[in-house]
Amino acid sequence: MASSRTSKLLVADLALMRALLQRLIVPTLLALATFLFGAFGFYAIGKGRWSLFDCAYMTSITLTTVGYGEVLEELGPEGRFFAMVLMWSGMGVTLYAVSTITAFFVETDLWKILRERRMEKRIAALSGHIIVCGAGKTGINVIKEIYTTRRPCVVIEGDRERLQQLQEDYGDLFCLCGDATDEGVLEKAGIQNAAGLIATLSDDSHNLLITVQARYINPNITIVSRCEENSLADKFYRAGSNYVVNPAFIGGMRMASQMIRPHVVSFLDRMLRSKDLSIRVEEVVLDESSSWVGRNLGEIDVYRQTGLIPIALKQPDQEEYHYNPSPQESLRSRTVLIVIGNPDQISRLRAFCHAGKS
């Protein structure tokens, strides 16, 4: 896998070099070749009557069309004919070179290429990140939540202006401009090493295609897909989605809940919108290497070590959750703990569950 990523980076480097060659080096070499052709051409026609510096000066005022009125002494018909050839051919080459090089810097093509290349290298080094496909009305809220909870995230969006706004709002966010349905773009986003993918495009067919490709490339990835039509939900699951979300259905449930159980909704809403502590409901999976494996909640005293109280627990061989688990509840490898806390508390819990602290 590492060698594959390295080879892809080398291909991208070659593409960058080719772009530089076409946009910058080629016109520069053409201009230089024309200048040398003119200088040595005059020098050859003069047969030593004029110095190479004078010939270079004559070539310079010819190509730049300055027209000082200075000419080499005893230029003669041959020299004038050569000067005319140099004027017409050189003028075209010079205009092409100057306009191309100027556009290259004025349009910031170079900085854009280098910035995108640097971004691709940083993304290639990621592992266990989340890919968000689309930064529209739904996607922007997904991105905000992932960013707030300090998870590594790569955003794929085809609208450059929208990406630029994202980078202004979230300076260290990884962004790729491209079509998320393109397998090559998904690979650039590091889908082979990603932990999850969220398809938030407004077109169900596009989200379905992304789901199929993501599942094919990375069989272990967790996929959450947006689906506007409830009738298509089964197709998404068959295509490889782990979870399918209908925004209209969720919105309707929220409106009904606001009327029926307003205090519960208010509690959850404040928790999700908290700006100070970023309190969240989170899940942490117990790794087999953790020292907590084989012990019960009473022995561990999760609250003393992390400041968190598990509100639910799910054993690996069970579908149901144990709410408000007792201190005698034992922990096993792949046990899921559900907690409410801020990112610092949850980070401490993850450290205990994954790093084998005691």
C-alpha positions in Angstrom: 0.0 0.0 0.0 2.8 2.4 0.9 4.7 1.7 -2.4 1.4 2.3 -4.3 1.0 5.7 -2.7 4.7 6.5 -3.3 4.3 5.7 -7.0 1.2 7.8 -7.3 3.1 10.7 -5.7 5.9 10.3 -8.2 3.4 10.4 -11.0 1.9 13.6 -9.6 5.5 15.1 -9.3 6.1 14.3 -13.0 2.8 15.9 -13.9 3.9 19.0 -11.9 7.2 19.1 -13.7 5.5 18.7 -17.1 3.2 21.6 -16.2 6.1 23.8 -15.3 7.9 22.8 -18.5 5.0 23.7 -20.7 4.0 26.9 -18.9 7.3 28.4 -17.9 10.5 26.8 -19.2 9.5 26.3 -22.9 8.7 30.0 -23.6 11.8 31.1 -21.7 14.0 28.7 -23.8 12.3 29.9 -27.0 13.0 33.6 -26.1 16.6 32.7 -25.2 17.1 30.7 -28.4 15.8 33.6 -30.5 18.1 36.1 -28.8 21.1 33.8 -29.3 20.1 33.3 -32.9 20.0 37.0 -33.5 23.2 37.9 -31.7 25.3 35.2 -33.4 23.6 35.8 -36.7 24.6 39.4 -36.7 28.1 38.4 -35.6 28.4 35.9 -38.5 27.1 38.4 -41.1 29.6 41.1 -39.8 32.5 38.7 -40.1 34.2 40.3 -37.1 33.4 43.9 -37.9 31.1 44.2 -34.9 31.7 42.9 -31.4 29.5 40.2 -29.9 28.2 42.7 -27.4 27.2 45.1 -30.2 25.4 42.2 -31.9 23.6 41.3 -28.7 22.6 45.0 -28.3 21.3 45.1 -31.8 19.3 41.9 -31.2 17.9 43.3 -28.0 16.5 46.6 -29.5 15.2 44.6 -32.5 13.3 42.0 -30.4 11.9 44.6 -27.9 10.9 46.9 -30.8 12.5 49.8 -28.9 13.8 51.4 -32.1 16.5 53.7 -30.8 17.6 54.3 -34.4 21.0 52.8 -33.7 22.2 50.3 -36.3 25.4 48.5 -36.8 27.8 50.3 -39.2 27.9 49.0 -42.7 24.9 46.7 -42.1 24.4 46.1 -45.8 21.6 44.3 -47.6 22.4 40.9 -45.9 22.3 42.4 -42.5 19.1 44.3 -43.1 17.4 41.1 -44.6 18.5 39.2 -41.5 17.2 42.0 -39.2 13.8 41.8 -41.0 13.6 38.0 -40.5 14.6 38.5 -36.8 12.0 41.2 -36.4 9.0 39.2 -37.6 10.0 35.8 -36.2 11.4 37.2 -32.9 8.5 39.5 -32.3 6.1 36.5 -32.3 8.3 34.5 -30.0 8.9 37.3 -27.6 5.2 38.2 -27.3 4.4 34.5 -26.8 7.0 34.2 -24.1 6.2 37.4 -22.3 2.5 36.8 -22.3 2.8 33.2 -21.2 5.2 33.9 -18.3 3.2 36.9 -17.2 -0.1 34.9 -17.2 1.6 32.1 -15.3 2.4 34.4 -12.4 -0.5 36.8 -12.6 -3.1 34.0 -12.7 -1.1 32.4 -9.8 -1.0 29.0 -11.7 2.3 28.2 -10.1 1.1 28.9 -6.5 -2.1 27.0 -7.2 -0.2 23.9 -8.5 2.3 24.0 -5.6 -0.4 24.5 -3.0 -2.5 21.6 -4.4 0.6 19.4 -4.6 1.5 20.1 -1.0 -2.1 19.3 0.0 -2.0 16.0 -1.8 1.2 15.1 0.0 -0.3 15.9 3.4 -3.4 13.9 2.6 -1.3 10.9 1.4 0.2 10.7 4.9 -3.2 10.5 6.6 -4.7 7.3 8.1 -8.0 6.7 9.8 -9.5 10.0 8.5 -13.0 10.8 7.3 -13.8 11.8 3.7 -16.7 14.1 3.2 -18.0 14.2 -0.4 -19.7 17.5 -1.0 -19.7 20.8 0.9 -23.3 21.9 0.2 -26.0 22.7 2.7 -25.8 19.3 4.3 -22.1 18.8 3.8 -21.1 22.0 5.5 -22.8 21.0 8.7 -21.1 17.6 8.6 -17.7 19.3 8.1 -18.4 21.7 11.0 -19.2 18.8 13.4 -16.2 16.7 12.4 -13.9 19.7 12.7 -15.3 20.6 16.1 -14.7 17.1 17.4 -11.1 17.3 16.1 -11.3 14.4 13.7 -9.0 14.4 10.7 -11.1 15.1 7.6 -10.7 15.5 3.8 -13.3 17.4 1.9 -14.0 16.8 -1.8 -15.9 19.6 -3.5 -16.1 20.6 -7.2 -16.8 24.3 -6.5 -13.5 26.2 -6.0 -15.1 29.2 -4.4 -16.8 27.0 -1.8 -13.6 25.3 -1.0 -11.8 28.7 -0.7 -14.5 29.8 1.8 -14.0 26.5 3.7 -10.3 27.0 4.0 -10.8 30.6 5.2 -13.2 29.3 7.9 -11.2 26.2 8.8 -7.6 27.0 8.1 -6.1 23.5 8.6 -8.9 21.6 6.8 -7.8 19.2 4.0 -9.5 20.0 0.8 -9.5 18.6 -2.7 -11.2 20.2 -5.7 -12.7 17.5 -7.9 -15.6 15.2 -8.7 -16.2 12.8 -5.8 -17.7 10.3 -8.2 -14.3 10.0 -9.9 -12.4 7.0 -8.5 -9.1 8.9 -9.0 -10.2 11.8 -6.8 -11.3 9.3 -4.1 -7.8 7.8 -4.2 -6.2 11.2 -3.9 -8.3 11.7 -0.8 -6.7 8.6 0.7 -9.7 6.4 0.6 -7.5 3.3 0.9 -6.5 4.3 4.5 -9.7 6.2 5.5 -11.8 5.1 8.4 -15.0 6.5 7.0 -16.7 8.3 4.1 -19.8 10.5 4.1 -21.6 11.1 0.8 -23.6 14.3 1.1 -24.3 15.2 -2.5 -27.9 16.2 -3.4 -28.1 13.6 -6.2 -28.9 10.1 -5.0 -27.4 8.5 -8.0 -24.1 10.3 -7.4 -24.1 9.2 -3.7 -24.9 5.6 -4.8 -21.9 5.6 -7.2 -19.6 7.0 -4.6 -20.8 4.3 -2.2 -20.1 1.5 -4.7 -16.6 2.8 -5.5 -15.7 3.4 -1.9 -16.8 -0.1 -0.8 -14.8 -1.6 -3.7 -11.6 0.3 -3.0 -11.7 -0.1 0.8 -13.9 -3.1 2.0 -13.4 -2.0 5.7 -14.5 1.6 5.4 -17.6 2.9 7.2 -19.9 4.6 4.7 -22.7 7.0 5.6 -24.8 8.0 2.6 -27.4 10.8 2.1 -30.6 9.5 0.4 -33.5 11.8 -0.5 -35.8 9.0 -1.6 -36.8 6.4 1.0 -37.5 3.9 -1.7 -33.7 3.8 -2.6 -32.5 3.1 0.9 -32.3 -0.7 0.3 -30.2 -0.1 -2.8 -27.7 2.0 -0.7 -27.4 -0.8 1.8 -26.9 -3.4 -0.9 -24.3 -1.1 -2.5 -22.2 -1.0 0.7 -23.5 1.8 2.9 -23.4 1.1 6.6 -25.9 3.9 7.3 -28.4 5.7 5.2 -29.7 9.1 6.2 -32.7 11.0 4.8 -32.4 14.7 5.8 -36.1 15.3 5.2 -37.1 12.4 7.5 -34.6 13.5 10.2 -36.0 17.1 10.0 -39.6 15.9 10.3 -38.7 13.8 13.4 -36.9 16.8 14.9 -39.9 19.0 14.4 -42.3 16.5 16.0 -39.9 15.9 18.9 -39.7 19.7 19.5 -43.4 19.7 20.1 -43.7 16.4 22.1 -40.5 16.4 24.2 -39.1 20.0 24.1 -36.7 19.7 27.1 -35.0 16.6 25.6 -34.6 18.3 22.3 -33.3 21.5 24.0 -30.8 19.4 26.0 -29.5 17.7 22.8 -29.5 21.0 20.9 -27.5 22.9 23.4 -25.0 20.0 23.6 -24.5 20.0 19.9 -24.3 23.8 19.6 -22.0 24.3 22.7 -19.2 26.7 21.7 -17.2 26.5 25.0 -16.9 22.8 25.8 -18.1 21.2 22.6 -20.0 18.6 24.7 -20.8 15.6 22.5 -22.3 12.1 22.7 -19.4 9.9 21.6 -18.6 6.2 21.2 -15.3 4.5 22.0 -14.4 1.0 21.1 -12.2 -1.0 23.5 -9.1 -2.3 21.8 -7.9 -5.8 22.5 -4.5 -4.4 23.7 -6.2 -2.2 26.4 -5.5 -3.1 30.0 -9.3 -2.6 30.7 -10.1 -5.8 28.8 -11.3 -8.5 31.3 -12.1 -6.0 34.1 -15.4 -4.5 35.2 -16.5 -0.9 35.3 -16.3 -0.8 39.1 -12.6 -1.8 39.1 -11.6 0.7 36.4 -13.5 3.7 37.8 -13.8 5.4 34.5 -15.0 8.7 36.0 -11.9 9.0 38.2 -9.5 8.4 35.2 -11.4 10.4 32.5 -14.1 12.5 34.1 -16.7 10.5 32.1 -19.6 8.2 33.1 -20.6 5.6 30.5 -24.3 6.0 29.8 -24.5 2.9 27.7 -22.5 -0.1 26.8 -22.7 -2.7 23.9 -20.9 -6.0 24.0 -19.4 -7.3 20.7 -21.7 -10.3 20.5 -24.9 -8.5 21.3 -27.2 -6.2 19.3 -28.8 -4.4 22.2 -27.2 -1.7 24.3 -27.1 -1.8 28.1 -28.2 1.6 29.3 -26.8 2.9 32.6 -24.5 -0.1 33.0 -23.8 -1.4 36.5 -20.3 -1.4 38.1 -20.3 -5.2 37.7 -20.5 -4.9 33.9 -17.4 -6.6 32.4 -15.5 -5.2 29.5 -14.2 -7.2 26.5 -12.3 -6.6 23.3 -14.5 -4.6 20.9 -16.9 -3.5 23.7 -18.5 -0.1 22.8 -18.7 2.6 25.4 -21.2 5.5 24.9 -20.3 8.6 26.9 -21.1 12.4 27.0 -18.2 14.7 27.4 -15.9 17.3 25.9 -13.1 16.5 23.3 -10.3 16.4 26.0 -12.2 13.9 28.2 -13.0 11.8 25.2 -9.4 11.9 24.1 -8.3 10.6 27.5 -10.9 7.8 27.2 -9.6 6.8 23.8 -6.1 6.7 25.1 -7.1 4.3 27.8 -9.1 2.1 25.4 -6.4 2.0 22.7 -3.0 2.5 24.3 -3.3 0.0 27.1 -2.9 2.4 30.0 -3.7 1.2 33.4 
